[in-house]
């Protein structure tokens, strides 16, 4: 078996920043167990598998493909950065002739549109509902200790817990905050929470570029201690911060060590466009 495989850094234009994802192109059906074995071998937060939907399809001319995402531990229902990486491979490496690609996924149809300054993902927008603090206080205390919390929301669609830390903090505080992900699996065992979002209101632009909000994302329940830049988390963050700030167009920065930038636009049809760049850093052949 020989499979073309690529690694692209998503939500950045510079190599070794943003969020790396492996992308496999499947000419033929792959044995089910091999998806997980390959993802474990690649050992990135996500490995994406793009498959042709019909025998006569090809990766250069077709505009619709199947897409699945796997962490080293299991399959996930939605991954924004690996979708962006997949589109970047098809657009920029395979030279797909279409300006818009459609991916059939566990989260329905997702579209990726090529623009001059990046790739726009058309993603679902998920509401975050007020969450009673006492139900999750142990999880929050375990993760961030005595850090002051301003708001807590929960997204049942994505099983993500959104924790907004106090406006008294700044970006450098969030960047340097030590988050204890190791013990979260013992504290949250109900299956209700599968991802923890920490977020902070942005600061006015001065010496640095202005962002509407900052975030970090942790998913030890999926085997990912901290994810560098997370499209799926921003399907929840976009909903929350649009409501909080009263605006539809948002500029976000996820401040992990690698860092990544997202341009967000809430659509009138209840979905969200998230734009980012991608840098292809590796291409090769997987043999097994």
Buried (B, 14 or more C-beta within 10 A) or exposed (E): EEBBBBBBBBBBBEBEBBBBBBBBBBEEEBEEEBBBEBBBBBEBBBBBBBBBEEEEBEBEEBBBBBBBBBBBBEBBBBBBBBBBBBBBBBBBBBEBEBEEBBBBBEBEEBBBBBEEEBBBBBBBBBBBEEBEEEEBEEBBBBBBEEBEBBBBBBBEBBBBBBBBBEEEBEBEBBBEBEBBBEEBEEBBEEEBBBBBBBBBBBBEEEEEEEBBBBBBBBBBBBBBEBBBBBBBBBBBBBBBBBEBEEEEEBBBBBBBEBBBBBBBBBEEEEBBBBBBBBBBEEEEEBEE
